[in-house]
């Protein structure tokens, strides 16, 4: 089985009780909310990745204000046209603050809509698990940047 590694950087941007999210489509074409951010380019610093991706997906310029932690996952990806892969994903999570730009949707990218969502509405949204992990890191701010497993 081949092995793959993907490193990505995302931001938790909260203001006035709302979180900045982007909407994408899952593998079946259903809309789901995601954190703004994405994959690092070769040689790119993750700090620069998160700022670039936020601007691409939301139109906002952001200041990275804090490193929150890392979410690590491992799963087997099916091999549609290639053999299956043992995939390891590392998602670096930062806190950010809007410093400029204007909210807009991404054109021709991985997301289709950017919006502020009330924090208390997040549990009712169709969303990826990473949003819950990121909000826990943002709320709990563990010194290690790592969440205890088994907590909810």
N, C-alpha and C positions, 0 to 999 in steps of 0.2 A: 504494500500500500504506500502510495506517495504521501509525503508530509508537506503541509503548507502552513505558513504563518502570515497573518495580516495584523498590522498595527494601525490603529486609528485614534484620532483625538476628537473629543466632543466637549461642548460647553453647557453648563447649567447657567442660564441667564434669567434671573428673577428680579422683577421690579413691581412694586405696587400690588403684591399678592398674586402676580401672574408669572408664568414661565413661558419662555420663547420656545416654540416647537415647530417642526416642519412635518408636512404630511407626504408620505411616499406610498408606494403600492407594494404589498407583499407578493410572494411568489405566485399566488393565485389571482392577483390583480385587485385584491381588496385594499381600500385605503387604511393606513395605520399611521399613527403619530410616532415620530422619531425625534431624537435630540439632534440639533444642528451640529454638523461635524462630519468627519469621514476619514478616508484612508490617507496615510502619509505617502508622499512621493519619495522616491529614492533620494537619500541625502538631505531630506527636509527635516528640520527640527520640529518636534510635535507642537511646540508653542506657536510656530508659524503656521503649521497645519490647521490648528483650530481657528486661528484668525482668518486664514484664507477661506476655509470651508464655511465659516459663519457668514462672511461677506457674500460668497457665492450663493448660499442657500436662503439668506434672509435679507440681504441688502445692507445689513448693519456692519459698522466697524465696531470691534470690541477690544476692550482692554482685558487681558487675562489677569485676574486678581488673585487667584489661588489655585494650587494643584490640590484636587480633592482626593484622588486615588485611582486605582486601576481595577478594571473588571476583566477577568480572564475566563475564557471558556474554551472547551475542547469538545469537538464533535466530529462525526464521520459525515463527510459530504458525499452525496451520491455522484457517481461518475457517468453522467449522461453520455458523453462522447469520449471520456477518458476513464481510466480506472479510478475507483473511489479514493478519497483523500482523508487522511487523519489531519483535521484542520484545528489549528490553535489560533484563537483571536485574542489580541490584547487591545483593550479600549482604555485610553488614558482620558480621565475626566477632570476638567478644569471648571472653575467658576469664572464667569466673565461679566463685564459691565459694558453696556452700550455707550459708545463715545461719539458716534456720528452715523451718517447714512440714513436711509429711509427704508422702512419695511416694504418689501416687495417679494414676489414669488420668483423662484428660480426658473429660468427658461432653458429647456434642453438638457437638464441635469437629472440627478437621482431623486430629487423631490419636486413636488408640484405646487405646494402652497406653504407659506410661512404665516404663523399667527401666534398671538399671545393667548394663553389658556389660563383660566383661574386655577390656582394650585388645588383648591378643593374639588375641582371638576376632573382632575387627572384620573382618579380611580375609575371613572365611568367612560373614559376614552378608549377606543381601540388603539392600543399602543404596544410598542416593543418593551420587553422586560428591562432593557437598559435604562429606561426612564425611571423606573422604580428604584433601581440600584443607585442611579445618579442622585435622586432626591434623598435617599437614605444617607449617602455620603455627604450631601450638602447640609442635611439637618444634623446628623450625628458628628460630623467632622472628626472621624477617628484619627488619632495621631499617626497611626501606621498607614493610613490610606487604604485599609483593608477592612471589609465588613465581616463580622462573625457570621458563619453559616447557621441556618436553622432559625433565623429571626426574620420576621416578616414584613 
